[in-house]
Amino acid sequence: MLINQNRLVDTFMELVKIDSFAGEERSMADNLFSKLKRIGFTVTEDDAGSTINGTAGNIIGKLTGDPTKPTLLFCAHMDRVAPGNNIQPQINHGVITSDGTTILAADDVAGIVAILEAVQTVKEQDIPHGPIEVVFTIAEEGGLNGAKALDSKSLGATFAYFLDTGGPVGTIINQAPYQKNVEFTIYGKAAHAGINPEKGLSAILVAADALRNMNLGRISLDTTANIGIMHAGVATNIIPDQAYLKGEARSLEPILLQSQIDHMVHCVQEAIRVGAKLEVAVHDAYPGFNVPITSEVIKLAVKAADSIGLVADIHSAGGGSDANILNSRGIPSVILGVNFKDVHSKKESIAVSDLALSAQYVAAIIENA
Ligand SMILES: [Zn+2]
């Protein structure tokens, strides 16, 4: 089965030019709605947009097929990070980039076009296939909010593939971390720094004490932690009475995640001196997942990779994505590499050959199911 590379590249160029910031995916959603419909999908838009105050909901397409085969779900996200408006894509020596003033939004337009081209090819060439579902989510960047608001009960998927990570085509992410965020507000006592400093209690010094004892960065192979935000103080002549710290911890193992969070909280509690007060808030950011390599979703991905001469490389990721949410809803999901490079930067790029290979791979997964 041969995909149509020219059409694939044209669609990529068309879609990256559509402004589609998180929460502002209306034009992109309308475009993809009609493209799926034209291919033969029954298409709906859910009301995730109103849940998160965005301009569009998740786009859900369903294509009937041989019911004895598993129902495959393919997903990619419609939104992108800034600066991602008015993108002017260019192709040089087979590599697509922006003009250098914006990102390219190959993350995740590359995933979208690989799915579209694959399903269109399967339809055009009458390749026997099972039921296929496609979900294009909103607001993945900055919180997985479209996937969180997705009515996953409306899906019949046996398992799912998310086209949304770097790494060569053939990369299969089967594990991703759990993440919790933690906020500390430390209250000290304000006093004039020149007139009566002995009456003050510096919240900044309390925070410094806490951080000196806190293990951060790479804690182990499975676990990382960071304090990424700190706000404190208003003037050099005032002993600061408040310091705010916000951080996160991630781990492939929920138990290790909890013990890291406990450690961070303990460090701040220990640093609180007489007179100081502390407020702590811990939030779940997203649940992790661990899809066994013996599962059907991975066996099919490996078989399909073999069928087109790709090397399957199964490993874990360090971040959360929409796949974390679908796994937590009971749909076994892995993430496939589309080999975009330098995402979330103005140097972002993708090779035309990798776009084509991704589409070919999705088509092979459908064919081999
Ligand atoms: Zn992405």
Boltz pocket constraint, residues with backbone or C-beta under 6 A from the ligand:
constraints:
  - pocket:
      binder: B
      contacts: [[A, 77], [A, 107], [A, 108], [A, 140], [A, 164], [A, 165]]
      max_distance: 6.0
